[in-house]
Structure formats: C-alpha cells, structure tokens
Amino acid sequence: MSPVAPSIDFTIAFDEPDEQGWIVARVLEVPGALSQGRTREEARENVLDALRTVLTSDDELAGRHSGEDLEHLRFVAAA
C-alpha cells in the first residue's frame, strides 16, 4: 500500500465585482489570505499567491536561515 499524502481543503469565497470591476477573493480558513483581480480567474490566482505567502515563514521569504535552535511540529487534524 502506498502512503497517502496529507492534505487540507480550503474554501475560496468570491465577492461580486465592485463599482470599479474588482473581484475580491479570500480563503475562508486562513485570515489574511485575500486578494483581488479584474476577473474571477485573476482573483483566484492572486489569492492563491496570497495563501502561499501567508503560509511561508518570514525567514524563508527573506531567504534567511536562522541559526537558532528550532523545534519542528507535526500537526495532525482529526477527520
């Protein structure tokens, strides 16, 4: 039997276009993961980029590796 890769499901909510035509998209489960676009597809792509940014550590975004003592955590959510 092959191992099953863990996964997490997210929900993207799209607002109706505003007066200027912008569509706001947000990932409901992740505060701060929101963006906008002129089309639904553009808003989707942009909110996925925002989600990647929110879930990426600050050190990784800055290209730094900390010399501090690190502790890794494995989070298992019950289904």
C-alpha positions as CSV (number, residue, x, y, z in Angstrom):
1,M,0.0,0.0,0.0
2,S,1.4,3.4,-0.9
3,P,1.4,6.2,1.7
4,V,-1.3,8.8,1.5
5,A,-0.1,12.4,1.3
6,P,-1.8,14.6,3.9
7,S,-4.0,17.3,2.5
8,I,-6.0,20.3,3.7
9,D,-9.1,21.6,1.9
10,F,-9.6,25.3,1.7
11,T,-12.6,27.4,0.5
12,I,-12.2,30.5,-1.7
13,A,-15.0,33.0,-1.4
14,F,-15.5,35.5,-4.3
15,D,-17.3,38.8,-3.8
16,E,-19.4,40.4,-6.6
17,P,-17.4,42.9,-8.6
18,D,-17.3,46.4,-7.0
19,E,-18.1,49.6,-8.9
20,Q,-14.6,49.6,-10.5
21,G,-14.9,46.0,-11.5
22,W,-12.6,44.4,-8.9
23,I,-13.5,41.0,-7.6
24,V,-12.2,40.2,-4.1
25,A,-11.3,36.6,-3.2
26,R,-10.5,35.3,0.2
27,V,-9.5,31.9,1.7
28,L,-12.1,31.5,4.4
29,E,-10.0,29.3,6.6
30,V,-6.8,31.5,6.6
31,P,-7.1,35.0,8.0
32,G,-5.1,37.4,5.9
33,A,-5.2,35.3,2.7
34,L,-7.1,37.7,0.4
35,S,-6.6,39.4,-2.9
36,Q,-8.4,40.8,-5.9
37,G,-8.5,40.7,-9.6
38,R,-10.3,42.0,-12.6
39,T,-11.7,38.6,-13.4
40,R,-12.6,35.6,-11.2
41,E,-9.6,33.6,-12.6
42,E,-7.2,36.5,-11.9
43,A,-8.7,36.9,-8.3
44,R,-8.2,33.1,-7.8
45,E,-4.6,33.2,-9.0
46,N,-3.9,36.2,-6.8
47,V,-5.5,34.7,-3.7
48,L,-3.5,31.5,-4.1
49,D,-0.3,33.6,-4.2
50,A,-1.5,35.4,-1.0
51,L,-2.2,32.0,0.6
52,R,1.4,30.8,-0.3
53,T,2.8,34.0,1.2
54,V,0.7,33.6,4.5
55,L,1.8,30.0,4.9
56,T,5.5,30.7,4.1
57,S,7.8,31.6,7.1
58,D,9.3,35.1,7.3
59,D,12.8,33.7,7.2
60,E,12.1,31.7,4.1
61,L,10.5,34.7,2.4
62,A,13.6,36.8,3.2
63,G,16.0,34.0,2.1
64,R,17.5,33.7,5.6
65,H,18.1,30.6,7.6
66,S,18.1,31.1,11.3
67,G,21.0,29.7,13.5
68,E,18.6,29.4,16.4
69,D,17.6,26.2,17.9
70,L,14.5,25.0,16.0
71,E,11.7,22.7,17.0
72,H,9.6,21.1,14.3
73,L,6.0,20.4,14.9
74,R,3.8,17.9,13.1
75,F,0.1,18.8,13.2
76,V,-2.4,16.1,12.7
77,A,-6.0,17.1,12.4
78,A,-8.7,14.6,13.2
79,A,-11.1,13.9,10.3
